[in-house]
């Protein structure tokens, strides 16, 4: 186990490495680090549930976290993904309300938690952080609006095509998308059966290749056209 001083220095260095906290004063960095705690989350484990109290913010050091919206009848939809150096759980902390979503680990992950009090105090003391939080919130709101538009105006196939193109764009060097049919269904508001039928149809048409959680897009222009046809 690392000594407390080493953990404090590690937390401080990680916080400083994040673009969101760049150029913060040393006292603010230390105050955040002192409130911080590293936790390990196994794949499939819940970080927090919808309606939980929002007493912490979370900084993702490694791994992958899905932000999930749950309906009263038990349906789930993945509305966002957090990658290393992303912050999440900040909305409830800023508003003082309970969690509006749940968060689950899609891979083994390491997270640094910060207390609500330390985070809000730092925002009060650092105008640059307040401005960046406004920009972050605006960008996420725009993303939410785009997802809502896709659900409202795109049919099932167009939504799926749009998501596959987005996922490939996020990891262009890999050459393929790593995601399960269940996750595709959760992120597009469809059933797994509907997703499986669409992927099978596109595979037979030569648009993509599939295999054990991997999808390689062969005809990006076909997927782009499918999405475009439903936008106008």
trRosetta pair geometry for C-beta under 8 A, 3 or more apart (Angstrom, degrees):
i j d omega theta_ij theta_ji phi_ij phi_ji
2 6 4.3 -114 177 87 110 126
2 7 5.1 135 100 -55 120 87
2 10 7.3 19 141 -8 165 142
3 6 4.8 93 60 6 79 103
3 7 7.2 -149 95 -5 41 88
4 7 5.6 -59 -148 39 34 111
4 8 6.2 37 155 -23 69 105
5 8 5.7 -51 -148 34 31 113
5 9 6.5 30 154 -16 64 106
6 9 5.8 -56 -149 39 32 110
6 10 6.2 34 152 -21 66 108
7 10 5.5 -53 -145 37 32 114
7 11 6.2 32 156 -19 65 105
7 38 7.0 -128 -154 6 105 117
8 11 5.9 -54 -147 36 28 109
8 12 6.3 28 154 -19 63 108
8 30 7.8 29 176 -146 109 77
8 33 5.5 91 -165 143 68 117
8 34 6.6 18 -132 -88 109 61
9 12 5.6 -54 -145 38 31 113
9 13 6.2 29 157 -18 65 107
9 33 7.9 52 -80 -178 14 150
10 13 5.9 -56 -146 37 28 108
10 14 6.4 26 156 -17 63 107
10 38 7.6 -23 109 -43 124 139
11 14 5.9 -57 -148 37 30 109
11 15 6.3 29 156 -18 65 107
11 32 7.8 -155 145 116 107 79
11 33 4.0 138 104 -146 108 87
11 36 4.2 161 -161 81 141 144
11 38 7.0 -138 -84 -45 97 96
11 112 6.0 143 -133 -141 90 134
12 15 5.9 -56 -148 36 29 110
12 16 6.3 26 156 -17 64 110
12 29 5.3 77 -152 152 91 103
12 30 6.1 2 -107 -94 126 54
12 32 7.8 126 -108 77 63 89
12 33 3.9 -23 -69 -76 75 155
13 16 5.8 -57 -146 39 30 111
13 17 6.4 34 154 -27 64 106
14 17 5.7 -55 -150 29 32 114
14 18 7.2 37 153 -28 62 98
14 59 7.2 134 135 121 113 137
14 61 6.0 -31 -154 -108 141 110
14 112 6.1 151 103 -33 142 154
15 18 6.1 -53 -163 18 35 112
15 21 5.1 -41 166 85 80 167
15 24 7.9 -48 138 46 107 144
15 29 5.8 161 95 -147 125 83
15 32 5.4 140 -142 105 163 132
15 33 6.0 -128 7 -70 140 86
15 36 7.3 -135 -52 -61 124 152
15 59 7.0 -88 -99 -102 72 178
15 112 7.3 -121 -65 113 85 158
16 21 6.2 -101 -105 108 30 114
16 22 7.5 83 -172 -103 57 47
16 24 7.3 -128 -109 47 72 103
16 29 5.6 20 -69 -133 98 136
17 85 7.2 -99 115 -110 93 112
18 21 4.9 57 73 24 100 99
18 22 7.3 -133 96 -41 50 75
18 59 6.6 -89 -64 -152 156 125
18 85 5.0 170 -118 -154 85 88
18 87 7.5 84 -180 -47 150 99
19 22 5.4 -24 -151 -19 40 121
19 85 7.0 68 9 165 85 125
20 87 6.0 -13 -2 -16 171 129
20 129 7.3 61 161 -135 79 81
20 132 5.5 154 -148 139 67 140
20 133 7.8 68 -160 -72 110 67
20 136 7.0 17 -113 -60 114 141
21 24 5.0 -38 -178 -10 79 131
21 29 7.1 112 164 -102 124 86
21 32 7.4 -105 -130 48 145 170
21 129 6.8 16 -113 -104 59 110
23 128 6.0 -54 93 121 117 166
24 28 4.5 -108 171 87 111 127
24 29 5.3 137 99 -57 116 86
24 32 8.0 18 133 0 161 136
24 122 7.3 0 -147 -170 136 116
24 126 5.6 -19 -127 -123 89 155
24 128 7.3 -152 -84 73 63 119
24 129 6.4 37 -93 -56 108 117
25 28 4.7 91 60 8 82 104
25 29 7.0 -148 95 -6 42 87
25 125 7.8 -86 35 137 125 115
25 126 6.9 -155 9 -94 94 108
26 29 5.6 -53 -145 36 34 113
26 30 6.3 31 158 -17 67 107
27 30 5.8 -59 -146 40 30 109
27 31 6.2 33 155 -23 66 107
28 31 5.6 -51 -144 34 31 113
28 32 6.5 30 157 -15 64 104
28 122 5.0 106 -159 -135 104 98
28 125 5.9 -171 -92 95 114 128
28 126 5.5 54 -119 -50 165 129
28 129 7.8 -158 170 -25 150 145
29 32 6.0 -58 -153 38 29 108
29 33 6.2 27 153 -18 65 111
30 33 5.5 -55 -142 40 33 112
30 34 6.1 36 157 -24 66 105
31 34 5.9 -52 -146 32 27 112
31 35 6.8 18 155 -11 60 107
31 118 5.7 -179 146 -151 90 101
31 121 6.9 -97 149 96 143 123
31 122 6.3 174 88 -76 122 101
32 35 6.0 -67 -156 40 32 104
32 36 6.3 43 147 -42 66 108
32 114 5.7 -23 -161 -129 86 129
32 118 5.6 141 -107 151 50 120
32 119 7.2 70 -118 -86 97 59
32 122 5.8 19 -64 -64 105 153
33 36 5.2 -50 -150 16 35 124
34 118 7.4 -173 73 -117 83 145
35 114 5.4 64 102 -155 112 68
35 115 4.2 -104 -176 17 124 103
35 117 7.4 -161 -123 71 147 85
35 118 3.5 -134 -11 -18 163 160
35 119 7.8 -131 95 -35 151 69
36 112 5.0 -6 -163 -178 119 104
36 113 6.5 150 -149 75 59 48
36 114 5.5 -26 -91 -89 77 71
37 112 7.1 152 71 -155 32 58
37 113 5.1 -16 58 53 87 99
38 61 7.4 -6 -131 -4 101 151
38 110 6.4 -4 -168 -176 100 101
38 111 7.3 152 -152 82 52 42
38 112 5.5 -31 -92 -96 65 71
39 110 7.4 167 84 -154 40 56
39 111 5.3 -20 62 64 88 92
39 112 7.9 153 17 -96 71 24
39 113 6.2 29 1 -15 117 111
40 108 7.4 -5 -175 -174 95 90
40 109 7.4 159 -158 87 52 47
40 110 5.6 -26 -103 -102 67 74
40 111 7.9 166 -91 21 20 75
41 45 4.9 -151 -172 77 83 124
41 47 6.0 -21 -113 -83 155 87
41 63 7.0 160 67 123 99 174
41 65 7.9 43 84 -93 151 101
41 105 4.4 172 128 -55 115 144
41 108 7.2 167 89 -156 57 46
41 109 4.6 -12 62 63 103 95
41 110 7.5 -179 20 -83 78 25
41 111 6.1 32 -9 -3 118 116
42 45 4.6 90 61 -19 75 125
42 105 6.5 150 95 77 29 147
42 108 5.8 -21 -132 -109 47 79
43 105 5.5 -123 -114 117 33 104
43 106 6.7 -7 -141 151 86 21
43 107 5.3 -19 -95 -137 103 23
43 108 5.3 -52 -36 -50 86 59
43 109 7.9 116 -75 -12 56 83
44 104 6.8 -18 -157 -179 27 110
44 105 6.5 -35 21 73 24 87
45 104 7.1 168 87 -152 32 71
45 105 5.2 16 53 26 78 119
46 49 6.0 14 176 -62 141 81
46 102 6.5 -50 -144 -177 107 111
46 103 7.1 110 -165 80 63 57
46 104 5.5 -42 -103 -99 57 77
46 105 8.0 -134 -75 3 13 80
47 58 6.5 21 175 -96 139 167
47 65 6.4 5 -18 -139 146 125
47 89 7.7 -113 129 -60 125 129
47 102 8.0 141 55 174 77 66
47 103 4.0 -38 54 96 117 110
47 104 6.8 -156 4 -85 84 23
47 105 6.7 111 -44 -43 97 83
47 111 6.9 91 -127 -33 124 169
48 52 4.7 -125 -175 52 100 150
48 89 6.6 89 24 -109 144 122
48 99 5.5 -178 132 -82 122 162
48 102 6.6 -154 99 -144 58 57
48 103 5.4 38 42 33 77 102
49 52 4.9 110 61 -36 71 111
49 99 6.8 137 97 74 39 144
49 102 4.9 -10 -136 -112 43 105
50 68 7.8 -98 -43 94 110 81
50 69 7.5 88 -87 -139 138 43
50 70 5.2 -144 9 33 150 112
50 99 5.5 -138 -131 108 34 102
50 100 6.7 -16 -139 156 89 19
50 101 5.6 -50 -92 -162 93 14
50 102 4.6 -65 -29 -47 81 84
51 98 5.0 19 -155 141 41 138
51 99 6.1 -53 10 62 15 84
52 98 6.3 161 76 -167 27 95
52 99 4.6 21 51 9 78 128
53 92 7.9 151 168 158 36 136
53 98 5.9 -63 -97 -115 35 82
53 99 7.6 20 67 -16 8 89
54 89 6.7 174 -145 -179 94 86
54 91 7.6 -97 -134 85 155 60
54 92 2.5 -165 -87 127 159 121
54 93 5.1 -134 149 -57 110 54
54 95 7.7 51 61 59 157 83
54 96 7.5 -173 66 -147 117 16
54 97 6.7 43 12 85 133 43
54 98 6.1 167 -18 -139 92 27
54 99 5.5 144 -71 -62 92 68
54 116 7.0 103 127 -90 73 129
55 93 7.6 100 -138 -99 8 88
55 115 7.2 -31 157 -150 80 68
55 116 5.1 -94 -162 -19 46 123
56 89 6.4 2 99 134 70 144
56 93 7.2 -86 100 -79 12 124
56 113 4.6 -10 -176 -169 138 108
56 114 6.4 142 -161 69 79 43
56 115 6.2 -53 -106 -109 75 34
56 116 6.3 -93 -75 -43 29 76
57 87 6.1 2 169 -170 116 105
57 88 7.5 162 -166 82 74 31
57 89 5.0 170 -133 90 48 98
57 90 4.9 35 -122 -87 118 73
57 93 5.2 -56 -60 -11 94 160
57 113 7.3 149 76 -157 41 58
57 114 5.0 -16 60 59 91 100
57 116 7.2 119 -20 -92 83 56
57 119 5.1 94 9 -87 130 161
58 65 7.8 97 119 -68 139 176
58 87 6.9 145 80 -158 52 56
58 88 5.2 -26 67 66 104 77
58 89 4.6 77 9 18 98 131
58 103 7.5 175 40 117 159 170
58 111 5.1 -21 -164 -170 103 125
58 112 7.4 141 -160 74 52 47
58 113 5.7 -26 -102 -102 69 68
58 114 7.8 -165 -76 19 24 77
59 85 7.6 -9 -174 -138 90 30
59 86 7.7 172 -150 89 52 38
59 87 5.6 -26 -98 -100 69 74
59 111 6.7 141 70 -164 48 67
59 112 4.4 -18 62 62 106 98
59 113 7.8 -168 21 -78 76 21
59 114 6.8 56 -13 -16 107 109
60 63 6.5 -117 -167 64 106 87
60 65 5.9 -136 -95 0 136 122
60 82 5.1 149 -24 141 151 114
60 83 6.7 168 96 117 142 18
60 84 5.5 -125 118 -110 96 36
60 85 6.9 -54 76 11 81 20
60 86 5.1 10 33 56 119 82
60 87 7.7 -157 5 -82 80 25
60 88 7.0 36 -30 9 108 107
60 109 6.5 -49 -146 -169 96 121
60 110 7.8 112 -165 81 55 53
60 111 5.8 -35 -105 -106 52 80
61 84 6.3 1 158 -137 21 91
61 85 7.9 61 -116 -60 34 50
61 109 7.8 132 56 177 72 75
61 110 4.4 -48 67 98 115 99
61 111 6.4 -170 9 -94 89 22
61 112 5.9 86 -43 -19 112 94
62 84 5.5 10 -99 -95 39 116
62 109 6.1 -177 95 -146 61 55
62 110 4.7 36 41 33 94 99
63 84 7.3 117 38 -68 46 84
63 105 6.1 -30 165 -150 137 103
63 106 7.6 149 168 61 88 68
63 107 4.7 -168 -152 86 78 92
63 108 5.8 -124 -104 101 116 40
63 109 2.5 -136 74 -100 165 78
63 110 6.3 146 -9 13 116 54
63 111 7.9 -60 46 -51 131 81
64 81 6.5 -15 -170 -172 95 106
64 82 7.2 153 -161 77 45 61
64 83 6.5 -8 -111 -103 74 61
64 105 7.1 106 78 -165 58 61
64 106 4.3 -52 103 64 108 107
64 107 4.5 64 30 19 99 107
64 109 6.6 -137 32 -80 35 117
65 81 7.0 149 80 -162 51 55
65 82 4.0 -8 61 53 104 111
65 86 7.8 -143 44 78 113 126
65 88 6.4 -144 97 31 142 157
65 103 5.4 6 178 -175 116 104
65 104 7.0 156 -157 79 67 33
65 105 5.9 -42 -102 -101 70 52
65 106 6.8 -179 -101 7 15 87
65 109 6.1 56 -59 -104 89 171
65 111 7.8 61 -60 -82 138 122
66 78 4.9 -55 -169 -131 117 115
66 80 7.6 150 -160 84 50 49
66 81 5.8 -27 -104 -105 60 74
66 82 7.8 -145 -65 18 17 79
66 103 7.1 163 82 -152 47 54
66 104 5.2 -16 59 63 98 86
66 105 7.9 151 16 -120 79 4
66 106 5.1 88 -26 -46 104 112
66 183 7.7 -124 -99 -137 150 108
67 78 7.0 106 69 -159 51 66
67 79 5.6 -65 101 64 98 83
67 80 4.1 5 44 60 125 94
67 81 7.1 -142 12 -72 84 25
67 82 6.7 88 -35 -25 100 99
67 88 6.5 -147 -76 -155 119 138
67 101 5.1 38 179 133 90 149
67 102 7.6 154 -160 81 48 43
67 103 5.6 -22 -103 -100 61 80
68 76 5.2 -8 -174 -167 118 108
68 77 6.9 149 -156 73 67 36
68 78 5.5 -40 -97 -96 74 58
68 79 7.1 141 -118 10 22 82
68 101 6.0 150 71 -178 40 97
68 102 4.6 -28 67 68 99 94
68 103 7.1 171 17 -87 84 26
68 104 6.0 21 -9 5 130 107
68 186 7.3 -36 -124 175 101 130
69 76 7.2 149 77 -155 46 56
69 77 5.1 -19 60 62 96 91
69 79 5.1 50 -13 -22 111 128
69 100 7.8 -16 -113 139 90 79
69 101 5.3 -59 -82 -116 64 96
69 102 7.8 170 -83 22 20 78
70 74 7.2 -26 -170 -143 99 26
70 75 7.2 157 -155 82 55 44
70 76 5.3 -21 -101 -100 73 77
70 101 7.8 134 2 -145 77 55
70 102 6.1 41 -20 -2 116 120
71 74 6.8 -32 74 40 82 23
71 75 4.4 11 33 54 121 92
71 76 7.6 -138 10 -68 79 33
71 77 7.8 58 -29 -4 98 101
76 186 5.6 -17 108 -137 91 111
77 186 5.6 171 -129 -180 37 67
77 187 6.9 117 -171 -104 71 25
77 189 5.6 5 -114 -82 128 75
78 81 7.2 29 169 -63 118 83
78 183 6.5 9 -2 -160 152 77
78 186 4.5 68 -6 123 96 109
78 187 4.3 -37 66 -81 106 80
79 101 6.8 -110 41 -118 125 144
79 144 7.1 25 176 -113 119 84
79 147 6.4 118 -149 136 83 171
79 187 7.8 170 -74 -131 26 69
80 88 7.9 171 106 -117 128 125
80 140 7.3 3 -104 -145 150 103
80 143 7.1 78 -100 122 106 139
81 106 7.5 -24 -135 4 105 146
82 86 4.2 -156 -159 90 85 141
82 88 4.8 -75 -84 -35 147 137
82 103 7.7 5 9 -146 133 118
83 86 5.3 96 54 -18 54 123
87 90 5.6 42 138 -39 113 126
87 136 7.4 7 58 -171 115 160
88 103 6.4 131 126 -108 136 144
89 92 6.5 -46 -174 36 64 106
89 93 6.6 64 136 -18 77 112
89 99 7.3 -39 -133 -111 82 105
89 103 6.9 -60 -64 -24 98 151
90 93 5.4 -65 -152 43 43 115
90 94 5.9 40 154 -22 77 108
90 119 7.6 -145 -126 168 89 149
90 133 7.1 -141 162 -143 146 109
90 136 7.8 30 68 110 154 136
91 94 5.9 -59 -148 37 28 107
91 95 6.2 4 162 0 66 114
91 100 6.5 -50 102 20 136 119
91 137 7.7 125 -96 -118 86 102
92 95 6.1 -65 -135 49 28 97
92 96 7.6 -130 175 45 57 3
92 97 5.6 -107 -135 78 74 64
92 98 6.2 -30 -137 159 127 14
92 99 5.1 -52 -56 -86 153 50
92 100 6.8 -176 -67 -7 97 81
93 96 7.8 25 -176 -69 22 40
93 116 4.8 -161 -140 -122 101 92
93 119 6.0 8 160 83 146 143
93 120 7.0 -151 160 -54 99 97
94 120 7.8 156 -105 -96 52 95
94 133 7.4 161 -92 169 138 134
94 137 7.9 -63 49 -85 173 137
97 100 7.3 41 109 -52 119 95
99 102 7.1 83 137 -83 134 44
105 108 7.0 46 162 -107 136 18
105 109 4.7 -146 -131 10 117 120
106 183 7.7 61 -128 -111 126 141
114 118 5.7 -115 178 80 94 117
114 119 5.0 105 121 -61 121 104
115 118 4.6 85 63 11 92 103
115 119 6.8 -164 89 -7 46 89
116 119 5.9 -63 -148 39 28 109
116 120 6.1 19 162 -12 67 110
117 120 6.2 -60 -144 40 26 103
117 121 6.1 25 159 -19 63 112
118 121 5.8 -57 -144 38 28 112
118 122 6.3 29 157 -21 63 107
119 122 5.9 -58 -152 34 28 110
119 123 6.7 30 151 -19 63 103
120 123 5.6 -50 -150 33 36 113
120 124 6.5 38 151 -20 66 103
121 124 5.6 -53 -153 35 34 113
121 125 6.3 21 153 -12 67 111
122 125 5.7 -62 -143 44 33 105
122 126 5.6 -8 169 13 71 118
122 129 6.1 -20 136 79 94 168
123 126 6.6 -73 -124 55 21 84
123 129 5.5 -122 -109 106 58 113
123 130 5.1 101 -170 -80 85 82
123 133 6.4 -13 -121 -4 120 153
124 130 7.9 81 -78 -66 22 122
126 129 4.0 53 101 10 116 112
126 130 6.8 166 96 -14 64 82
127 130 5.4 -54 -149 35 40 115
127 131 6.3 39 155 -20 70 103
128 131 5.8 -52 -150 35 32 111
128 132 6.4 30 153 -16 64 106
129 132 5.7 -54 -145 39 34 110
129 133 6.3 37 154 -22 66 104
130 133 5.8 -54 -149 34 30 112
130 134 6.7 33 151 -20 62 102
131 134 5.7 -52 -155 32 34 113
131 135 6.6 33 149 -17 65 104
132 135 5.5 -51 -149 37 38 112
132 136 6.2 40 152 -21 68 104
133 136 5.5 -49 -143 37 34 114
133 137 6.2 35 156 -19 65 106
134 137 5.8 -55 -146 38 29 110
134 138 6.3 29 155 -20 64 107
135 138 5.7 -55 -147 36 30 111
135 139 6.3 28 156 -18 65 106
136 139 5.9 -57 -149 37 29 108
136 140 6.4 22 156 -13 65 108
137 140 5.9 -58 -146 40 30 107
137 141 6.2 33 154 -22 65 107
138 141 5.6 -54 -147 36 30 113
138 142 6.5 33 153 -20 63 103
139 142 5.6 -51 -150 33 33 113
139 143 6.6 35 150 -18 63 103
140 143 5.4 -48 -149 35 37 115
140 144 6.4 41 150 -21 65 102
141 144 5.5 -50 -149 34 34 113
141 145 6.5 37 151 -21 64 102
142 145 5.6 -51 -150 34 34 113
142 146 6.6 35 151 -20 64 103
143 146 5.7 -53 -151 34 33 112
143 147 6.5 32 152 -17 65 103
144 147 5.7 -54 -150 36 34 110
144 148 6.3 34 152 -18 66 105
145 148 5.6 -53 -147 37 32 112
145 149 6.3 35 153 -21 65 104
146 149 5.6 -52 -148 35 32 113
146 150 6.5 35 152 -21 64 103
147 150 5.6 -51 -150 33 34 113
147 151 6.5 32 153 -17 65 104
148 151 5.8 -54 -149 37 33 110
148 152 6.2 25 155 -16 66 112
149 152 5.7 -62 -143 42 30 107
149 153 5.7 -19 174 19 69 117
149 154 7.8 66 128 -11 67 97
150 153 6.9 -75 -124 53 18 80
150 154 4.7 -23 -162 20 64 128
150 158 7.7 -155 -157 116 87 96
150 159 5.3 113 163 -115 107 89
150 162 6.0 -137 -132 76 133 161
151 154 7.4 -18 -59 46 12 88
151 159 7.0 57 -88 -107 48 138
151 189 5.6 62 -121 10 109 157
153 230 6.7 146 137 153 81 95
153 231 7.4 71 125 -120 127 43
154 158 3.9 -130 -169 98 104 119
154 159 4.7 139 107 -60 123 76
154 162 6.6 -26 -161 -12 171 139
154 227 7.0 -15 -128 -141 133 70
154 230 4.7 94 -124 122 70 140
154 231 7.5 -4 -83 -71 96 62
155 158 5.1 88 51 14 69 105
155 159 7.1 -131 97 -8 32 91
155 230 5.9 -137 10 -114 83 146
156 159 5.9 -57 -151 34 28 110
156 160 6.5 23 155 -16 64 108
156 188 7.1 92 -154 145 66 123
156 190 5.4 94 -144 -97 109 132
156 194 5.7 -77 -178 166 148 132
156 198 7.0 -146 127 -61 103 140
157 160 5.7 -58 -149 38 32 110
157 161 6.2 33 153 -20 67 107
157 198 5.4 178 -109 -128 82 128
157 226 6.2 -89 132 176 104 131
158 161 5.6 -51 -143 37 32 113
158 162 6.2 37 155 -22 64 105
158 226 5.6 -159 -103 143 69 87
158 227 5.1 124 -161 -110 86 51
158 229 7.3 -131 -98 65 123 86
158 230 4.0 -37 -99 21 168 151
159 162 5.7 -54 -149 34 29 113
159 163 6.5 27 154 -17 63 106
159 188 4.4 131 130 -155 118 107
159 189 7.2 -54 157 43 163 95
159 190 7.3 159 83 -33 132 119
160 163 5.8 -55 -149 36 31 110
160 164 6.4 31 155 -19 65 106
160 184 6.6 47 -134 175 96 114
160 188 5.4 10 -78 -112 67 169
160 190 7.2 -26 -64 8 108 152
160 195 6.4 163 -112 -122 135 80
160 198 5.4 89 72 116 166 159
161 164 5.9 -55 -148 35 30 110
161 165 6.5 28 156 -16 64 107
161 223 4.1 -177 -161 -159 101 85
161 224 7.7 -155 157 -54 117 22
161 226 4.5 152 -46 86 176 125
161 227 5.0 -147 101 -52 115 91
162 165 6.0 -60 -153 37 29 109
162 166 6.4 28 152 -19 64 108
162 223 7.9 -179 -58 165 31 99
162 227 4.6 115 -74 -113 86 129
163 166 5.6 -56 -148 36 33 113
163 167 6.3 31 156 -19 68 106
163 184 6.7 144 106 -143 144 81
163 187 5.8 124 -137 116 147 120
163 188 5.7 -101 -20 -71 148 108
164 167 5.8 -54 -145 37 30 110
164 168 6.4 29 156 -17 64 106
164 177 6.1 -115 -149 -20 73 166
164 184 8.0 15 -68 -127 86 120
164 208 7.7 -68 -172 -90 152 149
164 215 6.6 -82 -136 116 112 142
164 217 6.2 133 153 -76 116 125
164 223 6.0 -97 79 -151 119 153
165 168 5.9 -55 -146 37 30 109
165 169 6.3 33 154 -22 63 108
165 217 7.5 89 -89 -101 59 168
165 220 6.7 106 -114 -152 96 89
165 223 5.4 175 -57 121 108 128
165 224 6.4 106 -103 -76 151 74
165 227 7.0 -75 11 -21 145 150
166 169 5.7 -57 -150 35 30 113
166 170 6.6 32 153 -24 63 104
167 170 5.7 -52 -153 29 33 114
167 171 7.1 -17 163 22 64 100
167 177 4.4 63 118 -131 125 121
167 179 6.3 -65 -147 -17 160 138
168 171 6.9 -86 -152 59 30 74
168 172 6.9 66 156 -95 69 58
168 176 7.8 -65 -112 -162 90 15
168 177 5.5 -71 -70 -63 73 103
168 217 5.5 -47 -76 13 154 135
168 220 7.3 -132 93 -107 159 113
169 172 6.5 3 -147 -64 33 94
171 174 4.4 8 144 8 112 122
171 177 7.3 137 55 -106 119 55
171 178 7.8 -10 56 13 164 95
174 177 7.8 120 94 -73 131 29
174 178 7.4 -79 164 -20 158 102
175 216 6.5 1 142 -127 80 104
176 214 5.0 21 149 -174 139 101
176 215 6.2 159 -171 77 88 37
176 216 4.2 -51 -106 -84 98 78
176 217 7.8 160 -123 5 52 66
177 214 7.0 145 76 -159 50 51
177 215 4.5 -19 60 63 103 95
177 216 7.6 -178 17 -78 72 32
177 217 7.2 56 -11 -24 111 98
178 213 5.9 26 -160 145 71 96
178 214 5.8 -22 -101 -100 65 70
179 183 4.9 -119 -173 84 93 128
179 184 5.8 109 129 -56 120 86
179 213 6.8 -179 74 -168 14 73
179 215 6.9 -36 49 11 87 115
180 183 4.7 97 56 8 80 100
180 184 7.0 -138 98 -4 44 86
180 213 5.3 -34 -79 -113 71 86
181 184 5.5 -50 -147 36 36 115
181 185 6.4 40 152 -21 65 103
181 192 5.3 84 130 -154 105 91
181 195 5.0 157 -165 106 89 127
181 196 5.5 33 -156 -71 149 82
181 199 7.0 -101 -106 1 107 150
182 185 5.7 -53 -152 34 31 113
182 186 6.5 30 151 -18 64 105
182 192 5.4 -17 -94 -98 61 121
183 186 5.5 -50 -145 36 36 112
183 187 6.2 24 159 -13 67 110
184 187 6.1 -65 -146 42 27 104
184 188 6.2 -2 165 4 65 117
184 190 7.8 -27 126 57 79 113
184 195 4.8 133 101 -149 118 147
185 188 6.5 -77 -141 49 24 92
185 190 5.0 -106 -141 80 73 77
185 191 5.9 -25 -149 157 130 14
185 192 4.6 -76 -40 -77 157 55
185 194 7.1 118 -116 57 101 93
185 195 4.8 -111 -70 -18 86 138
188 195 7.2 131 52 -87 132 110
190 194 4.4 -108 174 76 118 133
190 195 5.6 134 98 -49 127 89
191 194 4.8 100 58 2 81 100
191 195 7.2 -148 95 -1 46 86
192 195 5.7 -56 -152 39 36 112
192 196 6.1 39 151 -23 69 106
193 196 5.6 -52 -145 35 31 112
193 197 6.5 32 156 -20 64 104
194 197 5.9 -54 -151 33 30 111
194 198 6.6 27 154 -16 63 106
195 198 5.9 -59 -151 37 32 109
195 199 6.3 27 156 -16 68 108
196 199 5.9 -56 -145 39 29 108
196 200 6.2 31 156 -20 64 109
197 200 5.7 -57 -148 37 29 112
197 201 6.3 29 155 -20 64 107
198 201 5.7 -55 -148 35 31 111
198 202 6.3 23 156 -12 65 108
199 202 5.8 -58 -145 42 31 107
199 203 6.1 36 154 -25 66 107
199 208 7.1 -72 -152 77 76 134
199 210 5.8 62 169 -63 122 151
199 215 7.3 -94 -135 -115 121 125
200 203 5.6 -52 -144 33 30 113
200 204 6.5 27 158 -16 63 105
201 204 6.0 -56 -151 36 29 108
201 205 6.5 22 152 -13 63 111
202 205 5.5 -58 -144 42 34 110
202 207 4.0 -69 -173 59 91 126
202 208 5.1 29 128 22 114 106
203 206 7.8 50 176 -64 30 21
203 207 7.2 -82 -70 51 25 78
203 208 5.8 -63 -86 75 64 79
203 209 6.9 91 -130 -111 93 31
203 210 5.8 -64 -88 4 131 108
205 219 8.0 -71 117 24 101 151
205 222 7.9 -177 123 172 128 162
206 218 6.4 -86 160 90 67 142
206 219 6.8 80 114 -30 76 127
207 217 7.3 -30 155 -151 76 68
207 218 6.0 171 172 58 26 93
207 219 4.3 -79 -133 40 68 118
207 222 5.2 -107 -122 79 113 146
207 223 6.9 122 -178 -50 124 89
208 215 5.8 -2 177 -174 132 91
208 216 6.1 157 -162 81 75 52
208 217 5.3 -36 -104 -109 97 45
208 218 5.6 -175 -91 10 33 88
208 219 7.4 -97 -48 28 63 82
209 215 7.3 160 82 -156 50 46
209 216 4.4 -1 54 54 98 106
209 218 6.5 81 -15 -37 86 116
210 214 7.0 156 -157 87 47 59
210 215 5.3 -9 -105 -105 77 74
210 216 7.8 -156 -70 23 35 70
211 214 5.1 -14 70 59 79 101
217 220 5.4 75 138 -76 127 75
217 223 6.5 -51 -148 -8 128 145
219 222 3.9 23 132 10 117 120
219 223 6.8 135 101 -14 75 83
220 223 5.8 -58 -155 39 39 108
220 224 6.1 39 150 -20 71 108
221 224 5.5 -52 -144 39 34 114
221 225 6.2 38 155 -22 66 105
222 225 5.8 -52 -148 35 29 111
222 226 6.5 34 151 -22 62 104
223 226 5.6 -51 -149 32 34 114
223 227 6.6 31 154 -15 65 103
224 227 5.9 -56 -151 38 32 108
224 228 6.1 32 152 -22 66 110
225 228 5.5 -55 -141 38 32 113
225 229 6.3 40 158 -29 66 101
226 229 6.1 -48 -150 24 27 113
226 230 7.4 9 157 -4 57 106
227 230 6.4 -75 -163 41 33 100
227 231 6.6 36 147 -33 70 108
228 231 5.6 -54 -149 22 37 115
228 232 7.1 -5 170 10 68 105
229 232 7.5 -87 -159 47 23 83
